[in-house]
Amino acid sequence: MIQVITTVDLRPECVDEFLVLLGENIPKVKAESGCLAYDAMVDVSSGLPTQGDLRPNTVTVVEAWSDMEALQKHLGVPHMTTFREAAKPCVEHIRHQVLRPV
Amino acid sequence: MIQVITTVDLRPECVDEFLVLLGENIPKVKAESGCLAYDAMVDVSSGLPTQGDLRPNTVTVVEAWSDMEALQKHLGVPHMTTFREAAKPCVEHIRHQVLRPV
């Protein structure tokens, strides 16, 4: 299993628009072979001092894939290319943490 | 569901020791009520330019909890206090991303 933490920092005025685009794309991603999880998340306060400030303009997608091959295939599917193009104007910064089990 | 991404930066000479401590603690965490997932992960290269440099001394724990109450209870259980004390000398920096579904 490969897990991916995708952190997307958005232009403040674009968060809602991005969430609509993301919401439309999620069913297509979840239908991909090897997709074990694809959850769109936002910060919630926990009181943990190690959490730092909440990020109102950040969306985090927590993904799980059966293996690296499934992830690599996902990166090239047409609906991801379409989604990236549509979402591009909203995105200020994007970071991927790609993880394997210890 | 609440998801927690715990990023632990370790002293280089302490990674193996930390992983042993973590491995011993994981079954106890997974037995806690409300624990849906608790996966110890490390970076793996994906070729994605947005991944940045691999972090050889970083362990990421990807957690899922049924709700905030289960997470808060987890933070105070005795085996987590014991684990934190034992792991403390190895830890250089720890960061929690605490997330709720959009």
N, CA and C atoms of all chains as a GROMACS GRO file, in nm:
protein
  612
    1MET      N    1   0.085  -0.119   0.000
    1MET     CA    2   0.000   0.000   0.000
    1MET      C    3   0.089   0.125   0.000
    2ILE      N    4   0.050   0.222  -0.083
    2ILE     CA    5   0.118   0.352  -0.086
    2ILE      C    6   0.017   0.457  -0.039
    3GLN      N    7   0.062   0.544   0.052
    3GLN     CA    8  -0.027   0.653   0.092
    3GLN      C    9   0.031   0.784   0.042
    4VAL      N   10  -0.057   0.875   0.003
    4VAL     CA   11  -0.015   1.006  -0.047
    4VAL      C   12  -0.091   1.112   0.032
    5ILE      N   13  -0.015   1.209   0.086
    5ILE     CA   14  -0.076   1.324   0.152
    5ILE      C   15  -0.054   1.442   0.060
    6THR      N   16  -0.162   1.489  -0.002
    6THR     CA   17  -0.150   1.601  -0.095
    6THR      C   18  -0.200   1.727  -0.026
    7THR      N   19  -0.111   1.822  -0.008
    7THR     CA   20  -0.145   1.947   0.060
    7THR      C   21  -0.156   2.058  -0.043
    8VAL      N   22  -0.277   2.113  -0.057
    8VAL     CA   23  -0.303   2.215  -0.158
    8VAL      C   24  -0.334   2.348  -0.090
    9ASP      N   25  -0.246   2.444  -0.107
    9ASP     CA   26  -0.270   2.580  -0.056
    9ASP      C   27  -0.338   2.658  -0.168
   10LEU      N   28  -0.451   2.720  -0.135
   10LEU     CA   29  -0.536   2.783  -0.236
   10LEU      C   30  -0.542   2.935  -0.220
   11ARG      N   31  -0.573   3.002  -0.330
   11ARG     CA   32  -0.602   3.145  -0.322
   11ARG      C   33  -0.732   3.157  -0.240
   12PRO      N   34  -0.735   3.246  -0.142
   12PRO     CA   35  -0.848   3.252  -0.048
   12PRO      C   36  -0.984   3.262  -0.118
   13GLU      N   37  -0.987   3.339  -0.226
   13GLU     CA   38  -1.118   3.363  -0.291
   13GLU      C   39  -1.162   3.244  -0.377
   14CYS      N   40  -1.078   3.138  -0.380
   14CYS     CA   41  -1.099   3.027  -0.473
   14CYS      C   42  -1.129   2.893  -0.403
   15VAL      N   43  -1.135   2.895  -0.269
   15VAL     CA   44  -1.149   2.768  -0.196
   15VAL      C   45  -1.278   2.696  -0.236
   16ASP      N   46  -1.388   2.766  -0.236
   16ASP     CA   47  -1.517   2.702  -0.268
   16ASP      C   48  -1.516   2.645  -0.410
   17GLU      N   49  -1.465   2.724  -0.503
   17GLU     CA   50  -1.461   2.680  -0.644
   17GLU      C   51  -1.377   2.552  -0.656
   18PHE      N   52  -1.264   2.551  -0.585
   18PHE     CA   53  -1.176   2.433  -0.589
   18PHE      C   54  -1.248   2.311  -0.532
   19LEU      N   55  -1.320   2.331  -0.423
   19LEU     CA   56  -1.390   2.218  -0.359
   19LEU      C   57  -1.497   2.161  -0.451
   20VAL      N   58  -1.560   2.247  -0.531
   20VAL     CA   59  -1.660   2.197  -0.627
   20VAL      C   60  -1.590   2.110  -0.732
   21LEU      N   61  -1.479   2.162  -0.787
   21LEU     CA   62  -1.403   2.086  -0.888
   21LEU      C   63  -1.355   1.953  -0.830
   22LEU      N   64  -1.304   1.958  -0.707
   22LEU     CA   65  -1.253   1.837  -0.641
   22LEU      C   66  -1.366   1.737  -0.620
   23GLY      N   67  -1.479   1.788  -0.572
   23GLY     CA   68  -1.595   1.701  -0.545
   23GLY      C   69  -1.644   1.631  -0.670
   24GLU      N   70  -1.637   1.702  -0.784
   24GLU     CA   71  -1.680   1.640  -0.911
   24GLU      C   72  -1.583   1.532  -0.955
   25ASN      N   73  -1.453   1.549  -0.920
   25ASN     CA   74  -1.349   1.456  -0.966
   25ASN      C   75  -1.335   1.332  -0.877
   26ILE      N   76  -1.369   1.344  -0.752
   26ILE     CA   77  -1.346   1.235  -0.655
   26ILE      C   78  -1.411   1.102  -0.698
   27PRO      N   79  -1.538   1.101  -0.742
   27PRO     CA   80  -1.596   0.971  -0.782
   27PRO      C   81  -1.518   0.902  -0.894
   28LYS      N   82  -1.464   0.984  -0.985
   28LYS     CA   83  -1.386   0.924  -1.096
   28LYS      C   84  -1.257   0.862  -1.042
   29VAL      N   85  -1.195   0.930  -0.943
   29VAL     CA   86  -1.072   0.876  -0.885
   29VAL      C   87  -1.101   0.748  -0.806
   30LYS      N   88  -1.207   0.752  -0.727
   30LYS     CA   89  -1.240   0.635  -0.644
   30LYS      C   90  -1.276   0.514  -0.730
   31ALA      N   91  -1.314   0.540  -0.856
   31ALA     CA   92  -1.348   0.429  -0.947
   31ALA      C   93  -1.222   0.369  -1.011
   32GLU      N   94  -1.108   0.435  -0.996
   32GLU     CA   95  -0.984   0.384  -1.056
   32GLU      C   96  -0.939   0.256  -0.986
   33SER      N   97  -0.884   0.164  -1.064
   33SER     CA   98  -0.836   0.038  -1.002
   33SER      C   99  -0.716   0.071  -0.914
   34GLY      N  100  -0.716   0.012  -0.795
   34GLY     CA  101  -0.605   0.035  -0.702
   34GLY      C  102  -0.625   0.152  -0.608
   35CYS      N  103  -0.734   0.224  -0.624
   35CYS     CA  104  -0.762   0.336  -0.534
   35CYS      C  105  -0.828   0.283  -0.407
   36LEU      N  106  -0.758   0.290  -0.295
   36LEU     CA  107  -0.811   0.237  -0.168
   36LEU      C  108  -0.878   0.346  -0.086
   37ALA      N  109  -0.831   0.470  -0.103
   37ALA     CA  110  -0.892   0.582  -0.030
   37ALA      C  111  -0.853   0.711  -0.101
   38TYR      N  112  -0.945   0.808  -0.095
   38TYR     CA  113  -0.918   0.939  -0.157
   38TYR      C  114  -1.008   1.039  -0.086
   39ASP      N  115  -0.959   1.090   0.030
   39ASP     CA  116  -1.042   1.171   0.119
   39ASP      C  117  -1.001   1.318   0.116
   40ALA      N  118  -1.096   1.406   0.082
   40ALA     CA  119  -1.071   1.551   0.084
   40ALA      C  120  -1.095   1.601   0.225
   41MET      N  121  -0.993   1.661   0.285
   41MET     CA  122  -0.999   1.700   0.426
   41MET      C  123  -0.955   1.845   0.444
   42VAL      N  124  -1.000   1.902   0.557
   42VAL     CA  125  -0.953   2.036   0.595
   42VAL      C  126  -0.915   2.032   0.744
   43ASP      N  127  -0.838   2.130   0.787
   43ASP     CA  128  -0.794   2.133   0.926
   43ASP      C  129  -0.911   2.143   1.023
   44VAL      N  130  -0.895   2.080   1.137
   44VAL     CA  131  -0.992   2.098   1.246
   44VAL      C  132  -0.909   2.113   1.374
   45SER      N  133  -0.955   2.201   1.461
   45SER     CA  134  -0.877   2.228   1.582
   45SER      C  135  -0.880   2.111   1.679
   46SER      N  136  -0.761   2.073   1.729
   46SER     CA  137  -0.754   1.960   1.822
   46SER      C  138  -0.705   2.004   1.960
   47GLY      N  139  -0.652   2.123   1.966
   47GLY     CA  140  -0.592   2.169   2.092
   47GLY      C  141  -0.449   2.123   2.108
   48LEU      N  142  -0.401   2.040   2.016
   48LEU     CA  143  -0.261   1.995   2.025
   48LEU      C  144  -0.167   2.111   1.993
   49PRO      N  145  -0.072   2.141   2.082
   49PRO     CA  146   0.021   2.252   2.054
   49PRO      C  147   0.108   2.223   1.930
   50THR      N  148   0.122   2.095   1.899
   50THR     CA  149   0.204   2.058   1.783
   50THR      C  150   0.127   2.069   1.652
   51GLN      N  151   0.003   2.112   1.658
   51GLN     CA  152  -0.076   2.127   1.533
   51GLN      C  153  -0.046   2.258   1.464
   52GLY      N  154  -0.012   2.361   1.542
   52GLY     CA  155   0.013   2.490   1.479
   52GLY      C  156  -0.117   2.556   1.437
   53ASP      N  157  -0.105   2.668   1.366
   53ASP     CA  158  -0.224   2.744   1.325
   53ASP      C  159  -0.308   2.666   1.223
   54LEU      N  160  -0.440   2.680   1.231
   54LEU     CA  161  -0.528   2.620   1.131
   54LEU      C  162  -0.506   2.692   0.998
   55ARG      N  163  -0.526   2.617   0.889
   55ARG     CA  164  -0.499   2.671   0.755
   55ARG      C  165  -0.631   2.677   0.678
   56PRO      N  166  -0.698   2.793   0.685
   56PRO     CA  167  -0.832   2.803   0.626
   56PRO      C  168  -0.833   2.788   0.474
   57ASN      N  169  -0.720   2.812   0.413
   57ASN     CA  170  -0.715   2.806   0.265
   57ASN      C  171  -0.639   2.684   0.216
   58THR      N  172  -0.632   2.580   0.299
   58THR     CA  173  -0.560   2.459   0.262
   58THR      C  174  -0.653   2.339   0.260
   59VAL      N  175  -0.648   2.264   0.152
   59VAL     CA  176  -0.721   2.137   0.144
   59VAL      C  177  -0.617   2.026   0.139
   60THR      N  178  -0.638   1.922   0.219
   60THR     CA  179  -0.546   1.808   0.223
   60THR      C  180  -0.619   1.684   0.172
   61VAL      N  181  -0.563   1.620   0.072
   61VAL     CA  182  -0.624   1.496   0.023
   61VAL      C  183  -0.541   1.380   0.076
   62VAL      N  184  -0.605   1.292   0.149
   62VAL     CA  185  -0.539   1.174   0.205
   62VAL      C  186  -0.575   1.056   0.117
   63GLU      N  187  -0.473   1.004   0.048
   63GLU     CA  188  -0.496   0.900  -0.052
   63GLU      C  189  -0.428   0.771  -0.010
   64ALA      N  190  -0.486   0.659  -0.056
   64ALA     CA  191  -0.419   0.530  -0.039
   64ALA      C  192  -0.435   0.451  -0.169
   65TRP      N  193  -0.326   0.391  -0.213
   65TRP     CA  194  -0.325   0.316  -0.339
   65TRP      C  195  -0.271   0.176  -0.314
   66SER      N  196  -0.315   0.081  -0.389
   66SER     CA  197  -0.275  -0.058  -0.366
   66SER      C  198  -0.123  -0.072  -0.380
   67ASP      N  199  -0.065   0.003  -0.476
   67ASP     CA  200   0.080  -0.004  -0.497
   67ASP      C  201   0.126   0.118  -0.580
   68MET      N  202   0.257   0.130  -0.602
   68MET     CA  203   0.311   0.245  -0.674
   68MET      C  204   0.260   0.249  -0.819
   69GLU      N  205   0.240   0.129  -0.875
   69GLU     CA  206   0.195   0.122  -1.014
   69GLU      C  207   0.056   0.189  -1.029
   70ALA      N  208  -0.031   0.161  -0.934
   70ALA     CA  209  -0.167   0.220  -0.937
   70ALA      C  210  -0.157   0.372  -0.923
   71LEU      N  211  -0.067   0.418  -0.837
   71LEU     CA  212  -0.051   0.563  -0.819
   71LEU      C  213   0.001   0.626  -0.948
   72GLN      N  214   0.103   0.566  -1.006
   72GLN     CA  215   0.161   0.623  -1.128
   72GLN      C  216   0.056   0.628  -1.241
   73LYS      N  217  -0.027   0.525  -1.248
   73LYS     CA  218  -0.131   0.523  -1.352
   73LYS      C  219  -0.230   0.638  -1.326
   74HIS      N  220  -0.264   0.654  -1.198
   74HIS     CA  221  -0.359   0.760  -1.160
   74HIS      C  222  -0.310   0.897  -1.205
   75LEU      N  223  -0.180   0.920  -1.193
   75LEU     CA  224  -0.125   1.052  -1.223
   75LEU      C  225  -0.145   1.090  -1.370
   76GLY      N  226  -0.163   0.987  -1.454
   76GLY     CA  227  -0.174   1.014  -1.597
   76GLY      C  228  -0.313   0.998  -1.657
   77VAL      N  229  -0.413   0.967  -1.573
   77VAL     CA  230  -0.546   0.945  -1.631
   77VAL      C  231  -0.607   1.078  -1.678
   78PRO      N  232  -0.690   1.073  -1.785
   78PRO     CA  233  -0.743   1.196  -1.844
   78PRO      C  234  -0.819   1.286  -1.744
   79HIS      N  235  -0.898   1.225  -1.655
   79HIS     CA  236  -0.977   1.312  -1.566
   79HIS      C  237  -0.890   1.387  -1.466
   80MET      N  238  -0.767   1.334  -1.440
   80MET     CA  239  -0.677   1.410  -1.351
   80MET      C  240  -0.614   1.528  -1.428
   81THR      N  241  -0.585   1.506  -1.554
   81THR     CA  242  -0.530   1.615  -1.636
   81THR      C  243  -0.633   1.727  -1.648
   82THR      N  244  -0.758   1.688  -1.672
   82THR     CA  245  -0.867   1.787  -1.683
   82THR      C  246  -0.885   1.862  -1.552
   83PHE      N  247  -0.884   1.787  -1.441
   83PHE     CA  248  -0.902   1.849  -1.308
   83PHE      C  249  -0.788   1.947  -1.278
   84ARG      N  250  -0.664   1.904  -1.307
   84ARG     CA  251  -0.549   1.991  -1.278
   84ARG      C  252  -0.557   2.122  -1.356
   85GLU      N  253  -0.596   2.111  -1.483
   85GLU     CA  254  -0.606   2.232  -1.566
   85GLU      C  255  -0.711   2.327  -1.510
   86ALA      N  256  -0.828   2.268  -1.473
   86ALA     CA  257  -0.939   2.352  -1.424
   86ALA      C  258  -0.904   2.415  -1.289
   87ALA      N  259  -0.830   2.339  -1.206
   87ALA     CA  260  -0.803   2.387  -1.069
   87ALA      C  261  -0.681   2.480  -1.063
   88LYS      N  262  -0.598   2.476  -1.165
   88LYS     CA  263  -0.471   2.550  -1.166
   88LYS      C  264  -0.483   2.696  -1.121
   89PRO      N  265  -0.583   2.771  -1.170
   89PRO     CA  266  -0.590   2.913  -1.131
   89PRO      C  267  -0.612   2.933  -0.980
   90CYS      N  268  -0.663   2.828  -0.913
   90CYS     CA  269  -0.693   2.841  -0.770
   90CYS      C  270  -0.573   2.806  -0.681
   91VAL      N  271  -0.479   2.733  -0.738
   91VAL     CA  272  -0.374   2.672  -0.655
   91VAL      C  273  -0.253   2.764  -0.642
   92GLU      N  274  -0.217   2.794  -0.516
   92GLU     CA  275  -0.096   2.872  -0.491
   92GLU      C  276   0.024   2.780  -0.473
   93HIS      N  277   0.004   2.667  -0.406
   93HIS     CA  278   0.116   2.576  -0.382
   93HIS      C  279   0.060   2.436  -0.358
   94ILE      N  280   0.136   2.336  -0.410
   94ILE     CA  281   0.092   2.198  -0.388
   94ILE      C  282   0.213   2.115  -0.347
   95ARG      N  283   0.192   2.026  -0.251
   95ARG     CA  284   0.301   1.942  -0.202
   95ARG      C  285   0.250   1.800  -0.183
   96HIS      N  286   0.330   1.705  -0.224
   96HIS     CA  287   0.294   1.565  -0.207
   96HIS      C  288   0.391   1.497  -0.111
   97GLN      N  289   0.335   1.428  -0.011
   97GLN     CA  290   0.415   1.336   0.068
   97GLN      C  291   0.373   1.196   0.020
   98VAL      N  292   0.468   1.120  -0.034
   98VAL     CA  293   0.438   0.986  -0.084
   98VAL      C  294   0.505   0.887   0.010
   99LEU      N  295   0.424   0.797   0.064
   99LEU     CA  296   0.469   0.718   0.179
   99LEU      C  297   0.447   0.568   0.158
  100ARG      N  298   0.539   0.489   0.209
  100ARG     CA  299   0.523   0.343   0.210
  100ARG      C  300   0.526   0.296   0.355
  101PRO      N  301   0.470   0.181   0.385
  101PRO     CA  302   0.473   0.132   0.523
  101PRO      C  303   0.617   0.106   0.567
  102VAL      N  304   0.644   0.125   0.698
  102VAL     CA  305   0.776   0.097   0.754
  102VAL      C  306   0.809  -0.052   0.733
  103MET      N  307  -1.534   1.101   1.088
  103MET     CA  308  -1.396   1.050   1.094
  103MET      C  309  -1.297   1.167   1.102
  104ILE      N  310  -1.196   1.149   1.187
  104ILE     CA  311  -1.088   1.247   1.199
  104ILE      C  312  -0.958   1.176   1.153
  105GLN      N  313  -0.882   1.245   1.067
  105GLN     CA  314  -0.755   1.188   1.029
  105GLN      C  315  -0.642   1.275   1.085
  106VAL      N  316  -0.533   1.209   1.125
  106VAL     CA  317  -0.418   1.280   1.182
  106VAL      C  318  -0.294   1.236   1.105
  107ILE      N  319  -0.218   1.335   1.058
  107ILE     CA  320  -0.090   1.307   0.993
  107ILE      C  321   0.017   1.353   1.092
  108THR      N  322   0.086   1.259   1.152
  108THR     CA  323   0.189   1.294   1.250
  108THR      C  324   0.326   1.279   1.183
  109THR      N  325   0.396   1.390   1.173
  109THR     CA  326   0.528   1.391   1.108
  109THR      C  327   0.634   1.402   1.216
  110VAL      N  328   0.717   1.300   1.227
  110VAL     CA  329   0.819   1.296   1.332
  110VAL      C  330   0.959   1.301   1.269
  111ASP      N  331   1.029   1.410   1.292
  111ASP     CA  332   1.168   1.422   1.246
  111ASP      C  333   1.258   1.371   1.358
  112LEU      N  334   1.345   1.277   1.323
  112LEU     CA  335   1.424   1.207   1.424
  112LEU      C  336   1.573   1.241   1.414
  113ARG      N  337   1.642   1.223   1.527
  113ARG     CA  338   1.788   1.231   1.524
  113ARG      C  339   1.834   1.111   1.439
  114PRO      N  340   1.924   1.135   1.342
  114PRO     CA  341   1.961   1.030   1.246
  114PRO      C  342   2.004   0.898   1.312
  115GLU      N  343   2.074   0.909   1.422
  115GLU     CA  344   2.128   0.786   1.485
  115GLU      C  345   2.021   0.710   1.563
  116CYS      N  346   1.898   0.766   1.564
  116CYS     CA  347   1.792   0.715   1.653
  116CYS      C  348   1.672   0.655   1.577
  117VAL      N  349   1.680   0.654   1.443
  117VAL     CA  350   1.563   0.612   1.365
  117VAL      C  351   1.524   0.468   1.399
  118ASP      N  352   1.619   0.378   1.397
  118ASP     CA  353   1.588   0.236   1.423
  118ASP      C  354   1.529   0.217   1.563
  119GLU      N  355   1.590   0.283   1.660
  119GLU     CA  356   1.541   0.271   1.798
  119GLU      C  357   1.397   0.319   1.808
  120PHE      N  358   1.370   0.433   1.741
  120PHE     CA  359   1.233   0.488   1.743
  120PHE      C  360   1.135   0.390   1.680
  121LEU      N  361   1.176   0.329   1.568
  121LEU     CA  362   1.086   0.237   1.498
  121LEU      C  363   1.054   0.116   1.584
  122VAL      N  364   1.150   0.072   1.666
  122VAL     CA  365   1.124  -0.040   1.757
  122VAL      C  366   1.020   0.002   1.861
  123LEU      N  367   1.040   0.119   1.920
  123LEU     CA  368   0.946   0.170   2.020
  123LEU      C  369   0.806   0.186   1.959
  124LEU      N  370   0.802   0.242   1.839
  124LEU     CA  371   0.674   0.264   1.770
  124LEU      C  372   0.606   0.131   1.741
  125GLY      N  373   0.685   0.036   1.690
  125GLY     CA  374   0.631  -0.096   1.656
  125GLY      C  375   0.570  -0.166   1.777
  126GLU      N  376   0.634  -0.147   1.893
  126GLU     CA  377   0.581  -0.209   2.016
  126GLU      C  378   0.450  -0.143   2.060
  127ASN      N  379   0.436  -0.012   2.029
  127ASN     CA  380   0.319   0.063   2.076
  127ASN      C  381   0.198   0.050   1.984
  128ILE      N  382   0.223   0.024   1.856
  128ILE     CA  383   0.114   0.024   1.757
  128ILE      C  384   0.001  -0.073   1.792
  129PRO      N  385   0.030  -0.198   1.831
  129PRO     CA  386  -0.083  -0.288   1.863
  129PRO      C  387  -0.173  -0.233   1.975
  130LYS      N  388  -0.110  -0.166   2.070
  130LYS     CA  389  -0.190  -0.109   2.181
  130LYS      C  390  -0.281   0.002   2.128
  131VAL      N  391  -0.228   0.083   2.035
  131VAL     CA  392  -0.308   0.193   1.979
  131VAL      C  393  -0.422   0.135   1.895
  132LYS      N  394  -0.389   0.036   1.814
  132LYS     CA  395  -0.492  -0.020   1.725
  132LYS      C  396  -0.604  -0.089   1.805
  133ALA      N  397  -0.573  -0.125   1.929
  133ALA     CA  398  -0.675  -0.189   2.015
  133ALA      C  399  -0.765  -0.084   2.081
  134GLU      N  400  -0.730   0.043   2.071
  134GLU     CA  401  -0.812   0.147   2.134
  134GLU      C  402  -0.945   0.164   2.061
  135SER      N  403  -1.052   0.190   2.136
  135SER     CA  404  -1.182   0.208   2.069
  135SER      C  405  -1.177   0.337   1.987
  136GLY      N  406  -1.231   0.327   1.865
  136GLY     CA  407  -1.234   0.445   1.777
  136GLY      C  408  -1.112   0.458   1.688
  137CYS      N  409  -1.014   0.369   1.705
  137CYS     CA  410  -0.896   0.374   1.617
  137CYS      C  411  -0.929   0.301   1.487
  138LEU      N  412  -0.935   0.374   1.377
  138LEU     CA  413  -0.970   0.316   1.246
  138LEU      C  414  -0.845   0.281   1.166
  139ALA      N  415  -0.737   0.356   1.190
  139ALA     CA  416  -0.611   0.328   1.120
  139ALA      C  417  -0.498   0.395   1.197
  140TYR      N  418  -0.380   0.331   1.192
  140TYR     CA  419  -0.262   0.388   1.260
  140TYR      C  420  -0.141   0.327   1.191
  141ASP      N  421  -0.101   0.393   1.079
  141ASP     CA  422   0.000   0.334   0.991
  141ASP      C  423   0.133   0.411   1.000
  142ALA      N  424   0.241   0.338   1.035
  142ALA     CA  425   0.375   0.399   1.040
  142ALA      C  426   0.434   0.394   0.900
  143MET      N  427   0.468   0.509   0.846
  143MET     CA  428   0.511   0.519   0.707
  143MET      C  429   0.641   0.599   0.696
  144VAL      N  430   0.711   0.574   0.584
  144VAL     CA  431   0.830   0.654   0.552
  144VAL      C  432   0.821   0.696   0.405
  145ASP      N  433   0.898   0.795   0.367
  145ASP     CA  434   0.895   0.845   0.230
  145ASP      C  435   0.937   0.737   0.130
  146VAL      N  436   0.875   0.742   0.013
  146VAL     CA  437   0.918   0.657  -0.098
  146VAL      C  438   0.917   0.745  -0.222
  147SER      N  439   1.016   0.727  -0.309
  147SER     CA  440   1.028   0.814  -0.425
  147SER      C  441   0.917   0.784  -0.526
  148SER      N  442   0.853   0.894  -0.574
  148SER     CA  443   0.743   0.876  -0.671
  148SER      C  444   0.778   0.940  -0.806
  149GLY      N  445   0.882   1.020  -0.805
  149GLY     CA  446   0.916   1.094  -0.927
  149GLY      C  447   0.836   1.223  -0.941
  150LEU      N  448   0.741   1.246  -0.852
  150LEU     CA  449   0.663   1.369  -0.858
  150LEU      C  450   0.751   1.488  -0.818
  151PRO      N  451   0.759   1.591  -0.903
  151PRO     CA  452   0.841   1.708  -0.867
  151PRO      C  453   0.789   1.779  -0.741
  152THR      N  454   0.661   1.760  -0.714
  152THR     CA  455   0.601   1.827  -0.597
  152THR      C  456   0.627   1.749  -0.467
  153GLN      N  457   0.699   1.639  -0.475
  153GLN     CA  458   0.729   1.561  -0.354
  153GLN      C  459   0.848   1.620  -0.278
  154GLY      N  460   0.940   1.683  -0.349
  154GLY     CA  461   1.058   1.737  -0.280
  154GLY      C  462   1.152   1.625  -0.240
  155ASP      N  463   1.256   1.660  -0.164
  155ASP     CA  464   1.356   1.562  -0.126
  155ASP      C  465   1.299   1.458  -0.029
  156LEU      N  466   1.346   1.334  -0.042
  156LEU     CA  467   1.306   1.231   0.053
  156LEU      C  468   1.365   1.264   0.190
  157ARG      N  469   1.296   1.221   0.294
  157ARG     CA  470   1.336   1.255   0.431
  157ARG      C  471   1.374   1.126   0.505
  158PRO      N  472   1.502   1.089   0.502
  158PRO     CA  473   1.544   0.960   0.557
  158PRO      C  474   1.525   0.949   0.708
  159ASN      N  475   1.517   1.062   0.774
  159ASN     CA  476   1.505   1.060   0.921
  159ASN      C  477   1.367   1.102   0.968
  160THR      N  478   1.268   1.085   0.880
  160THR     CA  479   1.131   1.124   0.915
  160THR      C  480   1.039   1.004   0.908
  161VAL      N  481   0.961   0.986   1.014
  161VAL     CA  482   0.856   0.884   1.014
  161VAL      C  483   0.723   0.957   1.018
  162THR      N  484   0.631   0.915   0.932
  162THR     CA  485   0.498   0.976   0.928
  162THR      C  486   0.395   0.872   0.971
  163VAL      N  487   0.315   0.906   1.070
  163VAL     CA  488   0.209   0.814   1.113
  163VAL      C  489   0.077   0.868   1.059
  164VAL      N  490   0.010   0.788   0.979
  164VAL     CA  491  -0.119   0.826   0.921
  164VAL      C  492  -0.227   0.757   1.004
  165GLU      N  493  -0.304   0.840   1.073
  165GLU     CA  494  -0.402   0.789   1.168
  165GLU      C  495  -0.544   0.825   1.123
  166ALA      N  496  -0.639   0.739   1.161
  166ALA     CA  497  -0.781   0.772   1.141
  166ALA      C  498  -0.856   0.733   1.268
  167TRP      N  499  -0.943   0.823   1.313
  167TRP     CA  500  -1.019   0.801   1.436
  167TRP      C  501  -1.168   0.820   1.407
  168SER      N  502  -1.251   0.749   1.478
  168SER     CA  503  -1.396   0.756   1.450
  168SER      C  504  -1.447   0.900   1.469
  169ASP      N  505  -1.394   0.968   1.569
  169ASP     CA  506  -1.435   1.107   1.594
  169ASP      C  507  -1.332   1.177   1.683
  170MET      N  508  -1.353   1.306   1.709
  170MET     CA  509  -1.257   1.384   1.788
  170MET      C  510  -1.246   1.330   1.931
  171GLU      N  511  -1.357   1.280   1.982
  171GLU     CA  512  -1.357   1.228   2.119
  171GLU      C  513  -1.259   1.110   2.131
  172ALA      N  514  -1.261   1.022   2.033
  172ALA     CA  515  -1.171   0.905   2.035
  172ALA      C  516  -1.026   0.951   2.027
  173LEU      N  517  -1.001   1.054   1.944
  173LEU     CA  518  -0.864   1.106   1.933
  173LEU      C  519  -0.818   1.166   2.066
  174GLN      N  520  -0.904   1.247   2.126
  174GLN     CA  521  -0.867   1.314   2.252
  174GLN      C  522  -0.840   1.210   2.362
  175LYS      N  523  -0.921   1.103   2.362
  175LYS     CA  524  -0.900   0.996   2.462
  175LYS      C  525  -0.763   0.930   2.438
  176HIS      N  526  -0.735   0.906   2.309
  176HIS     CA  527  -0.607   0.843   2.271
  176HIS      C  528  -0.488   0.922   2.324
  177LEU      N  529  -0.497   1.054   2.316
  177LEU     CA  530  -0.383   1.138   2.354
  177LEU      C  531  -0.346   1.123   2.501
  178GLY      N  532  -0.446   1.075   2.581
  178GLY     CA  533  -0.421   1.066   2.724
  178GLY      C  534  -0.404   0.926   2.778
  179VAL      N  535  -0.407   0.824   2.691
  179VAL     CA  536  -0.396   0.687   2.744
  179VAL      C  537  -0.253   0.659   2.796
  180PRO      N  538  -0.241   0.576   2.899
  180PRO     CA  539  -0.110   0.551   2.961
  180PRO      C  540  -0.002   0.504   2.863
  181HIS      N  541  -0.040   0.417   2.768
  181HIS     CA  542   0.067   0.364   2.681
  181HIS      C  543   0.121   0.472   2.586
  182MET      N  544   0.040   0.578   2.562
  182MET     CA  545   0.095   0.688   2.480
  182MET      C  546   0.192   0.773   2.563
  183THR      N  547   0.159   0.793   2.689
  183THR     CA  548   0.250   0.868   2.778
  183THR      C  549   0.383   0.794   2.790
  184THR      N  550   0.375   0.665   2.809
  184THR     CA  551   0.497   0.582   2.820
  184THR      C  552   0.578   0.589   2.691
  185PHE      N  553   0.508   0.577   2.578
  185PHE     CA  554   0.576   0.580   2.448
  185PHE      C  555   0.645   0.715   2.426
  186ARG      N  556   0.574   0.823   2.456
  186ARG     CA  557   0.630   0.957   2.434
  186ARG      C  558   0.757   0.978   2.516
  187GLU      N  559   0.750   0.932   2.643
  187GLU     CA  560   0.867   0.949   2.730
  187GLU      C  561   0.987   0.873   2.674
  188ALA      N  562   0.961   0.748   2.632
  188ALA     CA  563   1.070   0.663   2.582
  188ALA      C  564   1.126   0.718   2.450
  189ALA      N  565   1.038   0.775   2.366
  189ALA     CA  566   1.080   0.819   2.232
  189ALA      C  567   1.141   0.959   2.234
  190LYS      N  568   1.112   1.034   2.339
  190LYS     CA  569   1.154   1.176   2.345
  190LYS      C  570   1.299   1.202   2.307
  191PRO      N  571   1.395   1.122   2.357
  191PRO     CA  572   1.535   1.152   2.323
  191PRO      C  573   1.564   1.142   2.173
  192CYS      N  574   1.479   1.069   2.100
  192CYS     CA  575   1.504   1.049   1.956
  192CYS      C  576   1.443   1.159   1.870
  193VAL      N  577   1.347   1.230   1.927
  193VAL     CA  578   1.264   1.321   1.845
  193VAL      C  579   1.325   1.460   1.839
  194GLU      N  580   1.346   1.508   1.714
  194GLU     CA  581   1.394   1.646   1.696
  194GLU      C  582   1.275   1.740   1.678
  195HIS      N  583   1.172   1.695   1.605
  195HIS     CA  584   1.057   1.782   1.581
  195HIS      C  585   0.935   1.694   1.551
  196ILE      N  586   0.819   1.741   1.601
  196ILE     CA  587   0.697   1.666   1.573
  196ILE      C  588   0.587   1.764   1.532
  197ARG      N  589   0.510   1.724   1.432
  197ARG     CA  590   0.404   1.812   1.383
  197ARG      C  591   0.279   1.728   1.358
  198HIS      N  592   0.164   1.780   1.398
  198HIS     CA  593   0.037   1.711   1.374
  198HIS      C  594  -0.049   1.792   1.277
  199GLN      N  595  -0.096   1.725   1.172
  199GLN     CA  596  -0.204   1.782   1.092
  199GLN      C  597  -0.330   1.707   1.134
  200VAL      N  598  -0.429   1.777   1.188
  200VAL     CA  599  -0.553   1.714   1.233
  200VAL      C  600  -0.663   1.759   1.137
  201LEU      N  601  -0.729   1.659   1.077
  201LEU     CA  602  -0.812   1.688   0.960
  201LEU      C  603  -0.952   1.629   0.973
  202ARG      N  604  -1.052   1.700   0.922
  202ARG     CA  605  -1.189   1.648   0.914
  202ARG      C  606  -1.231   1.646   0.767
  203PRO      N  607  -1.327   1.563   0.733
  203PRO     CA  608  -1.370   1.560   0.594
  203PRO      C  609  -1.429   1.695   0.553
  204VAL      N  610  -1.414   1.730   0.424
  204VAL     CA  611  -1.471   1.855   0.370
  204VAL      C  612  -1.623   1.852   0.387
   0.00000   0.00000   0.00000
